Amino acid sequence: MSMQSVRARRVAPLVLSLSCGCLFGGALTAQATPPGLAPLSPAATATQPFVASTPDGTVWARGADWKAAFTPRGMQFVPFLGSDAPRNLPLTLELVAVDAAGSDLALDQEGRAMLVGAHRIEIRHGACTERFDLARGHVEQSFVFDRPSPGGALRLRLRVDTELNAVAAADGGLSFGNERGGVRYGRATAVDARGERTAVAGELHDRVLTLTVPPAFVEHAAFPLVVDPLVSTFTVAPGIGAPSTLHADCAHLGTYAGLGAVVHEEIYSATDHDVFVTGYASDGSIAASAYVDYTTTYWGSPAIASHRGASQFLVVAARGLPGNSAIWGCTLTYAQGATATLTPSPQFAIQVLGNGKSPDVGGDANPSPPLPGGYCVTWEGINNGKIYYNIVRTDTSLLAGNGLALDPGPEVTSHPAICKSSGLGPYVSRRWIVVWQKRTSPSNEDIHGSVIAQDGTVPTLDFAIDTSPRSETNPRVSSPTDPIGGFERYVVVYERAMPAVGPVIPANQDLFGQVMTATTPLSGPVDLSQFLSTDPLGDQMHPCVDTDGTRFVVGFTEDPAILNQDTVPFLATLHVLNDTFGLTSLPESASSYLGRDDNLRITAERSGGTLNPRYLATWESTSTTSAATDVHGAYYMGHLSLGPTSYFSEQIPSCGGSQLVASGLPAIANTFVLDLQGTQAIPVILFGDWINPTNVCANCQLGVDPATMLLSVGTQLTITVPQQAQLIGAQFGTQGLDLLAPNGCTAPLDFTLSNMILITLL
């Protein structure tokens, strides 16, 4: 199809927008083209520990290199001994007896651990109050005696339970450790109300630690009297730094000024993984953060989505050791006051019975969705070849007590993925699309999908997406677009196993994609590896995709075939043209890190309920030396990263003294500005279809079609491009006219023409 015919169909809506702009004279500030990729700030070091109470009354705290649980029985302190530690090795301390001058003081064992203020925990034992003051690098344990005790020595006995080896420390305290490190229990000090202090002897025997305050100090002490040892982590093994992080996912929330969120899994030990969320402001700085879980229970494979109406995120994960996990969740409510906050809800089960893994979640981008609003969570059953889903409402209530099966047949189904948002259309039309693999033979996987309505019903249980005789795996699906030609579109991407071609091209994985509407494939399977000019010998794998309402960003990892350990994540921008893919911008590397970068995930800000055509991406990097993993992220501007020569191209030089300058971004839902400089008489800006240069007199050429030309008198014209996908790729010409200027054309009046610029809409 010729560009002229495409222009003819696309010029009307843009001219309408131009006409309105000229009529009201509303000049908008030109937008500078931002860089393509804006890295997120690295994770900030928390200055204070995280503290939260659980429904069973336990208070959990998490510091830089420790976590601890506080119950009526005392404290369980868990040192971080490296992500490669085979399991946790906690130290449990329980106060079991107190005596003064040889007489036992009564202990209340029915108390509870209470959070007092932000970072103090108290357990009231009757004879004394046990306090824990939390700092990022340690826990200060203290025992407070409010009333005078009988004369004589004051002794506290604590039961100690740990697999770590106890060794006397040089400062008079104790170390509990192994070859990796452990817990340092510092020598205690007794301090009275006057500030007088003395060292407290500590003796460990038969798993009982006895702290003894000298009788002379007790007899003359001013009460209250405090005994305070310090508990902290130490490490001796090389290479133990921060925990490794992996399995990142991201979502965007459009409330307030907008918040991007990255969730990741944190490896505390082989049997203890935590889940952490970082919220990012629009400039990439950290706005807020929160743990979803930092207990000693294993939480893995997290996913995140947002609900704009509730100003909330939902994080889902597989809770329990791999092979014996169930799907749980936690909401995080976003509020913007003096500072941004993410407030987690209590953890709750989404799947009560059975085992599940690989969860994914879709949200709602609407500012005021009808009640009951919520999320759709999908996951894979362990070892039964079934896929499940549940609707989670914003108050954490569930549609079904144990999830519902998507059971399209007897075949093994796996790897479910769901769109980030159910769309911004009318409530009755909003749907979540779930895509998944179906095994048709031991060597062949196909891609299928299901449609789930907002109320949890399933209008379409099973529709085919790709059933080729080759194996298709790892599907992902975008949110739906705004209506294009009256219909919403979405894109499904996946891998396809490609056979070897002769002796040169080995068998590899290619990236495939399809443009869909409802349950109907429009484009058919398209080899995006070829379309995007990727490495023909390498693998393109682990894809992801989302939409800004008109375009799509596709992400994937490329693993080069020739002796290269540097796998690289890429992002590319596509659009829909005649119900198939059009190329907006070529793949751009998301990371220059030398090593394995993989498991890219992406979300559009549109999926969080805003119109900004920007994306949030996150991925994991693996060190080539230590094998430690780390999560990275960036805001990605896609087509906004293209240089001006990609869309402003000068075609004809000026035949006078005037010069036309274009700035801003000629893209859907964006604004660009035309400035006519150096005129001598009456300035006029011409805008319309472009034509091949036509001589209008001996010295001047015209490059704008007089039949579609819009004339704007003045030196500046501001154009806002309507958010209509059919305009992507359209080309227009613009040129300046200096009416009555001398030394140019003379008929019918004197005039000169500026340079002509060819504009390509993105």
C-alpha positions in Angstrom: 0.0 0.0 0.0 1.4 3.4 -0.9 2.2 6.0 1.7 -0.1 8.4 -0.2 -3.2 6.2 0.4 -2.3 5.7 4.0 -1.9 9.5 4.5 -5.3 10.1 2.8 -7.1 8.0 5.3 -5.2 9.4 8.3 -5.1 13.2 7.6 -8.7 14.0 8.7 -8.4 13.5 12.5 -5.1 15.3 12.7 -6.3 18.3 10.6 -9.4 18.5 13.0 -7.0 18.7 15.9 -4.9 21.3 14.1 -8.0 23.4 13.3 -9.1 23.4 16.9 -5.6 24.4 18.0 -5.5 27.3 15.6 -9.0 28.5 16.5 -8.3 28.7 20.2 -4.7 29.8 19.9 -3.5 27.4 22.6 0.2 27.1 22.3 1.6 24.3 24.5 5.2 24.0 25.7 7.2 21.8 23.4 8.2 18.5 25.0 11.9 17.5 25.0 12.7 14.0 23.9 13.8 12.1 27.1 16.3 9.3 26.9 15.0 5.8 26.1 15.9 4.2 29.4 16.0 5.9 32.8 17.4 3.5 35.5 15.7 3.3 38.8 17.6 4.3 41.9 19.4 1.4 43.5 17.7 0.1 46.6 18.2 2.5 49.5 19.6 1.4 52.8 16.8 1.5 55.4 17.8 3.6 58.4 15.3 1.8 60.7 14.2 -1.8 60.9 10.8 -3.0 59.6 8.4 -4.1 62.4 4.9 -5.7 62.2 2.6 -7.8 64.3 0.9 -10.9 62.9 -2.6 -12.2 63.8 -1.2 -14.8 66.2 0.4 -12.1 68.4 4.0 -12.5 67.2 5.9 -9.4 66.5 8.4 -9.7 63.6 11.3 -7.4 62.9 13.8 -7.2 60.1 17.1 -5.3 60.2 20.0 -5.1 57.9 21.4 -8.6 58.6 19.0 -10.0 61.1 15.4 -10.9 61.6 13.6 -11.7 64.8 10.3 -13.0 66.2 9.1 -11.8 69.6 6.5 -13.9 71.6 5.5 -14.1 75.3 8.3 -16.6 75.6 11.0 -14.3 74.4 13.0 -13.6 71.3 14.1 -15.8 68.3 17.0 -14.0 66.6 17.9 -15.2 63.1 21.2 -14.0 61.7 21.8 -13.6 58.0 24.5 -16.0 57.1 24.5 -15.7 53.3 21.9 -16.5 50.6 23.7 -19.8 50.0 23.3 -20.9 53.6 21.4 -24.2 53.5 18.9 -23.1 56.2 18.4 -20.6 59.0 20.2 -21.1 62.3 18.3 -19.0 64.9 19.2 -18.2 68.5 16.3 -18.4 70.9 16.4 -16.6 74.3 13.7 -17.2 76.9 13.7 -15.7 80.4 12.8 -18.6 82.7 13.8 -17.4 86.2 14.8 -14.4 88.2 16.0 -14.5 91.8 17.2 -11.9 94.3 19.4 -12.9 97.2 18.6 -16.5 96.4 14.8 -16.1 96.5 12.8 -16.6 93.3 10.8 -13.7 92.0 7.4 -14.5 90.5 7.3 -14.5 86.7 4.2 -13.9 84.6 4.4 -16.3 81.7 1.0 -15.3 80.3 2.0 -11.9 79.0 2.4 -11.0 75.4 4.9 -9.2 73.2 3.7 -5.6 72.7 4.9 -3.1 70.1 5.5 0.2 72.0 6.2 3.0 69.6 7.8 2.3 66.3 10.9 0.3 67.4 10.5 -1.0 70.9 8.9 -4.3 72.0 8.0 -5.1 75.6 7.2 -8.4 77.4 5.9 -7.9 80.9 7.0 -10.7 83.2 5.7 -9.4 86.5 9.1 -9.3 88.3 10.5 -7.3 85.4 9.8 -6.0 82.0 11.8 -7.4 79.1 12.5 -4.8 76.4 13.9 -5.0 72.9 15.0 -1.8 71.3 15.5 -2.4 67.6 18.1 -0.7 65.4 19.1 -1.5 61.8 22.3 -3.3 62.9 21.3 -4.9 66.2 18.8 -5.6 69.0 19.3 -4.1 72.4 17.8 -6.5 75.0 17.1 -5.1 78.5 15.4 -6.2 81.7 13.8 -3.4 83.7 13.2 -3.8 87.5 10.9 -1.0 88.7 10.8 -2.0 92.4 13.7 -2.5 94.8 14.6 -6.2 95.2 15.9 -7.9 98.3 19.5 -7.3 99.1 22.0 -9.6 97.5 22.9 -10.6 94.0 20.2 -10.3 91.3 20.3 -13.2 88.9 18.5 -13.7 85.6 18.4 -17.1 83.9 17.6 -17.4 80.2 17.1 -20.7 78.4 19.3 -20.7 75.2 18.3 -22.8 72.2 20.5 -22.9 69.1 22.6 -25.1 66.9 25.3 -22.5 66.8 28.4 -23.1 68.9 28.9 -21.0 72.0 32.3 -19.4 72.5 33.4 -16.8 75.2 34.1 -13.4 73.5 36.9 -11.1 74.3 34.6 -8.4 75.7 33.1 -10.8 78.3 30.1 -11.6 76.2 29.3 -14.7 74.1 29.5 -15.6 70.4 27.2 -18.3 69.0 28.4 -19.2 65.6 29.9 -21.5 62.9 32.2 -21.2 59.9 29.8 -18.7 58.3 29.2 -16.4 61.3 26.5 -16.2 63.9 25.2 -14.1 66.8 27.1 -11.9 69.1 25.6 -11.6 72.6 27.5 -8.7 74.1 28.5 -8.4 77.8 25.6 -7.0 79.8 25.7 -3.8 81.9 23.5 -2.9 84.8 22.5 0.8 85.0 20.5 2.4 87.9 18.3 5.5 87.9 21.2 7.7 88.8 23.3 6.5 85.8 25.6 4.4 88.0 26.7 1.3 86.1 28.5 -1.9 86.5 29.5 -4.9 84.4 27.3 -8.0 84.6 28.9 -11.4 84.6 27.4 -13.9 82.2 27.8 -17.7 82.5 26.4 -20.3 80.1 25.9 -23.8 81.4 23.6 -26.6 80.2 21.9 -24.2 77.8 21.1 -21.8 80.5 22.6 -18.3 80.5 22.9 -16.7 83.9 23.4 -12.9 84.2 24.4 -11.9 87.7 24.3 -8.3 89.0 26.7 -7.9 91.9 25.0 -7.7 95.4 26.8 -4.4 96.3 25.5 -2.7 93.3 21.9 -4.0 93.9 21.9 -2.9 97.5 22.8 0.8 96.7 21.0 1.1 93.3 18.4 3.7 92.7 15.5 2.0 90.9 14.4 1.4 88.2 17.4 -0.9 87.5 18.2 -1.9 83.9 20.3 -4.9 82.7 21.0 -4.5 79.0 23.0 -6.9 76.7 23.3 -6.2 73.0 22.5 -8.8 70.3 23.9 -8.6 66.8 24.9 -10.6 63.7 28.6 -11.3 62.8 30.0 -13.0 59.7 33.3 -14.6 59.1 32.8 -16.3 55.7 33.9 -14.3 52.7 31.4 -12.8 50.3 28.5 -12.6 52.6 26.9 -9.3 51.8 23.2 -8.4 51.2 20.8 -11.2 50.3 20.5 -12.2 46.6 17.3 -11.0 44.9 15.4 -12.5 42.0 12.0 -13.1 40.5 11.1 -9.5 40.1 7.8 -8.2 38.8 6.4 -4.6 38.4 3.1 -2.7 38.3 2.1 1.0 38.1 -0.6 2.8 40.1 -2.1 6.1 38.7 -3.3 7.7 42.0 -1.7 10.9 43.3 1.4 11.6 41.2 1.6 7.9 40.2 3.8 5.2 41.7 5.8 2.4 40.1 6.3 -0.7 42.2 8.8 -3.5 41.9 8.4 -6.6 43.9 11.2 -9.2 44.3 12.1 -12.3 46.1 14.9 -12.0 48.7 17.0 -15.1 49.5 17.7 -15.2 53.3 18.7 -18.9 53.2 17.8 -21.9 51.1 14.7 -22.5 53.2 13.7 -18.9 53.8 12.8 -16.5 51.0 11.2 -13.1 51.7 9.2 -10.7 49.5 9.9 -7.0 49.3 8.3 -4.1 47.4 9.9 -0.8 46.4 7.8 2.1 45.2 9.3 4.5 42.7 8.3 8.1 41.9 8.1 9.3 38.3 11.8 10.5 38.4 13.0 7.0 39.4 13.7 7.9 43.0 12.5 5.7 45.8 9.3 6.9 47.3 8.3 4.1 49.7 9.1 0.5 50.5 7.6 -2.4 52.5 8.1 -6.1 53.2 5.2 -8.4 52.2 6.9 -11.2 54.2 10.1 -11.4 56.3 9.1 -14.2 58.6 11.0 -17.5 58.4 8.3 -18.9 56.1 9.3 -19.4 52.5 7.6 -16.9 50.0 8.6 -17.3 46.4 7.7 -16.3 42.8 5.9 -13.0 43.6 3.8 -11.1 41.2 2.1 -7.7 41.5 -0.8 -5.7 40.0 -2.6 -2.5 41.0 -6.2 -1.3 41.6 -6.4 2.4 40.9 -9.8 2.9 42.5 -8.5 1.6 45.9 -5.0 3.2 45.5 -3.7 -0.3 46.2 -1.3 -3.0 45.0 -1.8 -6.8 45.4 1.2 -9.0 45.8 0.7 -12.7 45.3 3.3 -15.5 45.9 3.8 -19.2 46.5 4.0 -19.6 50.3 5.8 -22.7 51.4 8.8 -24.6 50.2 8.9 -25.5 46.5 6.8 -28.6 45.8 4.6 -27.9 48.9 3.4 -24.4 48.5 0.0 -22.6 48.3 -0.9 -19.2 46.9 -1.1 -16.3 49.4 -1.4 -12.6 49.0 -1.0 -9.2 50.7 -2.4 -5.8 49.7 -0.3 -2.6 50.0 -2.3 0.6 50.2 -0.6 3.7 48.7 -1.1 7.1 50.4 0.6 10.4 49.7 1.0 12.7 52.6 4.2 14.5 53.6 5.9 11.3 52.4 4.6 8.4 50.4 3.6 5.2 52.3 2.8 1.6 51.4 0.8 0.0 54.2 0.6 -3.8 54.0 -2.5 -5.8 55.0 -2.3 -9.0 57.0 -1.2 -11.9 54.8 -4.1 -14.0 53.6 -4.6 -17.3 51.8 -5.9 -17.3 48.2 -5.7 -21.0 47.9 -6.6 -22.8 51.2 -6.3 -26.4 50.2 -3.9 -28.1 47.8 -0.6 -27.0 46.3 0.0 -24.2 43.9 3.0 -22.4 42.2 3.8 -19.7 39.6 1.1 -17.2 40.5 0.2 -14.2 38.4 -2.2 -11.3 39.0 -4.2 -8.8 37.0 -5.6 -5.6 38.4 -8.1 -2.8 37.5 -6.9 0.6 36.0 -10.2 2.4 36.4 -10.3 5.4 38.8 -13.8 4.5 40.1 -14.7 0.9 39.2 -18.1 -0.4 40.2 -18.1 -2.5 43.4 -17.1 -5.1 44.1 -13.7 -4.2 42.7 -10.8 -6.5 42.7 -8.1 -8.5 41.1 -7.9 -11.8 39.2 -5.2 -14.2 40.4 -4.2 -17.3 38.5 -1.7 -20.1 39.2 -0.6 -23.5 38.3 -1.4 -26.6 40.4 1.6 -28.7 41.5 1.8 -32.1 39.8 -1.8 -32.2 38.6 -1.5 -30.3 35.3 -4.4 -27.8 36.1 -4.7 -24.1 36.2 -6.7 -22.2 38.8 -8.0 -18.7 39.4 -9.7 -16.6 42.1 -11.1 -13.1 42.4 -9.5 -11.2 45.3 -11.5 -8.1 46.3 -9.7 -5.0 47.6 -10.8 -5.8 51.2 -9.0 -9.2 50.7 -12.2 -11.2 50.6 -12.4 -13.9 48.0 -14.9 -15.0 45.3 -14.2 -18.6 46.1 -12.8 -20.1 49.3 -10.2 -22.2 47.5 -10.0 -21.0 44.0 -11.7 -22.3 40.8 -10.2 -24.6 38.2 -9.8 -23.5 34.6 -10.2 -27.0 33.3 -10.4 -27.0 29.5 -9.7 -30.7 29.1 -7.6 -33.7 30.1 -4.3 -32.3 28.7 -1.6 -31.0 31.0 -1.8 -27.2 31.2 0.9 -25.0 32.8 2.6 -21.5 32.9 -0.4 -19.3 33.2 0.0 -15.5 32.7 -2.6 -12.8 33.0 -2.8 -9.2 31.6 -1.9 -6.5 34.1 -5.2 -4.7 33.7 -8.7 -5.6 32.6 -8.9 -2.5 30.5 -10.4 1.0 30.6 -13.5 0.4 28.6 -17.1 0.1 29.9 -17.5 -2.2 32.9 -19.4 -4.9 31.0 -16.6 -5.1 28.4 -13.7 -5.3 30.8 -12.1 -8.8 30.9 -8.9 -10.4 32.0 -7.1 -12.6 29.5 -5.3 -15.6 30.8 -2.8 -17.4 28.5 -1.2 -20.7 29.2 0.5 -23.8 27.7 -1.3 -27.0 26.7 0.6 -30.2 26.2 -0.6 -32.0 23.1 2.3 -34.5 23.0 5.5 -35.1 25.0 7.4 -32.8 22.5 4.7 -30.3 21.7 3.2 -27.5 23.7 0.5 -25.1 22.3 -0.7 -21.7 23.5 -4.3 -21.3 24.6 -6.3 -18.7 26.5 -9.2 -18.1 28.7 -11.4 -15.0 29.3 -12.4 -14.1 32.9 -15.0 -11.4 33.5 -14.9 -8.9 36.4 -17.4 -10.9 38.4 -15.3 -14.1 38.1 -17.4 -15.8 35.5 -15.7 -17.4 32.5 -17.3 -16.3 29.2 -14.7 -18.3 27.2 -13.0 -21.3 28.9 -10.6 -22.2 26.1 -9.6 -20.6 22.8 -6.6 -21.5 20.7 -3.9 -19.0 20.0 -1.1 -21.1 18.4 -1.4 -24.8 17.7 1.4 -25.3 15.3 3.3 -28.7 15.2 6.2 -27.0 16.8 6.5 -26.4 20.6 5.3 -23.0 21.9 6.1 -22.0 25.5 6.3 -19.2 28.1 3.3 -17.1 27.0 2.7 -13.5 28.2 -0.2 -11.2 27.4 -0.7 -7.4 27.3 -3.6 -5.4 28.8 -6.2 -4.4 26.2 -5.7 -1.3 24.1 -8.2 1.6 23.7 -10.6 0.8 20.9 -8.8 0.8 17.5 -11.4 0.9 14.7 -14.1 0.2 17.3 -12.4 -2.8 18.8 -9.9 -3.4 21.6 -6.7 -5.2 20.7 -4.2 -7.1 22.8 -0.9 -8.9 22.1 0.2 -12.4 23.1 3.9 -13.2 22.9 5.7 -16.5 23.5 8.6 -18.7 22.4 8.6 -21.2 19.6 11.2 -24.0 19.2 12.8 -23.6 15.7 14.6 -26.4 14.0 18.1 -26.2 12.6 18.5 -24.9 9.1 21.4 -26.7 7.4 24.8 -26.8 9.0 24.9 -23.0 9.7 21.8 -22.1 11.8 21.3 -24.3 14.9 18.0 -25.2 16.5 17.0 -22.2 18.7 14.1 -20.4 20.3 12.4 -17.5 18.5 10.1 -14.9 19.8 6.6 -15.0 18.3 3.6 -12.8 18.8 0.0 -12.3 17.7 -2.4 -9.4 17.6 -5.7 -10.5 19.0 -9.2 -9.1 19.6 -11.6 -10.8 21.9 -10.7 -14.5 21.2 -9.9 -13.9 17.6 -6.4 -13.9 16.2 -5.9 -11.0 13.7 -2.3 -11.2 12.6 -1.7 -14.9 13.0 1.7 -16.0 14.4 4.4 -13.5 13.5 8.1 -14.3 14.0 9.1 -11.3 16.0 12.7 -12.4 16.1 12.9 -11.9 12.4 10.7 -8.8 12.4 12.9 -7.1 15.0 16.2 -8.2 13.3 17.5 -10.1 16.3 20.5 -12.5 16.3 19.5 -15.4 13.9 21.8 -17.8 15.6 20.8 -17.0 19.2 17.8 -17.6 21.4 15.1 -15.0 22.0 13.3 -16.1 25.1 11.3 -15.3 28.2 9.2 -12.6 26.6 6.9 -10.0 28.2 4.5 -7.4 26.8 2.1 -4.5 27.7 0.4 -1.6 26.0 0.1 2.2 26.5 -3.4 2.1 24.9 -2.2 2.3 21.3 1.3 0.8 21.0 2.9 -2.2 22.6 6.3 -2.7 24.2 7.7 -6.2 23.8 10.6 -7.4 26.1 12.7 -10.5 25.7 16.1 -11.9 26.6 18.6 -12.7 23.9 21.1 -15.5 24.5 23.8 -15.3 21.7 24.8 -18.5 20.2 28.5 -18.0 19.8 30.6 -18.5 23.0 29.0 -15.7 24.9 27.8 -15.7 28.5 26.3 -12.2 28.3 22.5 -12.7 27.9 20.9 -9.3 27.4 17.3 -8.1 28.0 15.8 -6.0 25.1 12.8 -3.7 24.8 11.1 -2.8 21.5 8.1 -0.7 20.6 5.4 -2.0 18.1 2.1 -0.7 16.9 -0.9 -2.2 15.0 -1.1 -1.6 11.3 -3.8 -3.3 9.3 -4.3 -5.8 12.1 -0.7 -6.9 12.2 2.5 -5.5 13.7 4.2 -2.3 12.7 7.6 -1.3 13.9 7.8 1.9 16.0 11.3 1.5 17.5 14.0 -1.2 17.2 15.1 -3.3 20.2 17.0 -1.3 22.8 19.2 -3.0 25.4 17.9 -2.7 29.0 21.3 -3.4 30.6 24.9 -3.0 29.8 25.9 -5.3 32.6 28.4 -8.0 31.5 26.7 -11.2 32.7 23.5 -13.0 32.6 20.5 -10.6 32.6 17.1 -12.3 32.3 13.5 -12.7 33.4 12.5 -9.2 32.1 9.0 -8.0 33.2 7.3 -4.8 32.1 4.2 -2.8 32.8 2.7 0.2 31.1 1.6 3.2 33.2 -1.6 2.9 31.2 -2.2 -0.4 33.0 -2.2 1.6 36.2 -4.8 4.1 34.9 -2.8 7.0 33.5 -2.4 8.2 29.9 1.4 8.6 30.0 2.9 6.4 27.3 5.7 5.2 29.5 6.7 1.8 30.9 8.3 0.3 34.0 10.7 -2.6 33.4 12.6 -4.9 35.9 14.9 -7.8 35.4 17.5 -9.8 37.3 21.3 -9.9 36.8 23.6 -12.8 37.8 27.2 -12.2 38.8 29.6 -14.1 36.6 32.0 -14.5 39.6 29.8 -15.1 42.7 26.6 -16.3 41.0 24.7 -13.9 43.3 21.6 -12.4 41.7 20.4 -8.8 41.9 17.3 -7.0 40.6 17.5 -4.0 38.4 14.8 -1.7 36.9 14.2 1.3 34.7 11.5 3.5 33.2 11.4 2.9 29.5 10.1 5.6 27.1 9.9 3.4 24.0 9.2 5.5 21.0 10.0 8.6 23.0 13.6 7.7 22.9 13.9 8.1 19.1 16.1 10.9 18.0 14.6 13.9 16.2 15.9 12.8 12.8 13.6 9.8 13.1 10.5 12.0 12.8 11.7 15.5 11.7 13.5 15.2 8.3 14.4 18.3 6.3 13.5 17.7 2.6 13.8 21.1 0.8 16.0 24.0 1.7 14.8 27.6 2.2 14.6 29.9 -0.8 14.6 33.0 1.4 15.8 34.2 4.8 13.2 32.2 6.9 13.8 28.9 8.6 11.2 26.5 10.0 12.3 24.7 13.2 10.4 21.7 14.7 10.6 20.6 18.3 8.8 18.3 20.7 7.5 14.8 19.8 5.1 14.1 17.0 3.6 11.0 18.7 0.1 9.8 19.6 -1.1 11.8 22.7 2.0 14.1 22.6 2.6 17.7 21.4 5.1 19.2 19.0 5.7 22.8 18.0 6.6 24.5 14.7 8.5 27.8 14.9 9.0 30.0 11.8 12.1 32.2 12.2 13.7 35.0 10.2 10.6 36.2 8.3 10.6 39.8 6.8 6.9 40.3 6.2 3.8 38.2 7.0 4.6 34.8 8.5 2.4 31.8 7.6 3.0 28.1 8.5 1.7 25.5 6.0 0.8 22.0 7.1 -0.7 19.1 5.2 0.1 16.1 3.1 3.6 16.1 1.7 4.3 16.0 -2.0 7.3 15.6 -4.2 9.1 19.0 -4.5 7.2 21.2 -7.0 8.8 24.4 -8.4 6.5 27.4 -7.8 9.0 29.7 -9.4 12.6 29.6 -10.5 14.1 29.7 -7.0 11.5 28.2 -4.7 10.0 24.7 -4.3 6.8 23.7 -2.4 6.6 20.3 -0.6 3.1 20.6 1.0 0.0 19.6 -0.9 -2.2 22.6 -1.6 -5.3 20.4 -1.6 -4.9 19.4 2.1 -2.9 22.4 3.2 -3.8 24.2 6.5 -2.6 27.8 6.7 -1.7 29.2 10.1 -0.8 32.9 10.2 1.9 33.6 12.8 5.4 32.4 13.7 4.4 29.4 15.8 2.0 26.5 15.4 1.4 23.9 18.2 0.0 20.5 17.3 -1.4 18.0 19.7 -1.7 14.5 18.1 -5.0 12.8 18.8 -4.8 9.4 20.6 -5.8 7.5 17.5 -3.7 4.5 16.6 -4.4 4.8 12.9 -2.3 7.9 12.8 0.9 6.0 13.7 3.2 6.0 10.8 1.4 8.8 8.9 3.6 11.4 7.3 2.9 15.1 6.8 4.8 18.1 5.3 5.2 21.5 6.8 6.8 24.6 5.4 7.0 28.3 6.2 5.6 31.1 3.9 7.0 34.6 4.1 4.2 36.5 2.4 5.3 39.8 0.7 8.9 39.1 1.3 11.2 40.4 -1.5 13.7 38.4 -3.6 11.5 35.4 -4.1 8.6 34.4 -6.2 6.6 37.4 -7.5 3.2 35.9 -8.6 0.5 36.3 -7.5 2.3 38.3 -4.7 5.9 38.5 -3.6 6.8 35.6 -1.2 9.6 33.2 -0.2 9.4 29.7 1.3 11.3 28.2 4.2 12.8 24.8 4.4 10.3 22.0 4.2 10.2 19.3 7.0 8.7 15.8 6.6 7.1 14.7 9.9 6.5 11.0 10.7 4.0 10.4 13.5 5.0 7.8 16.1 
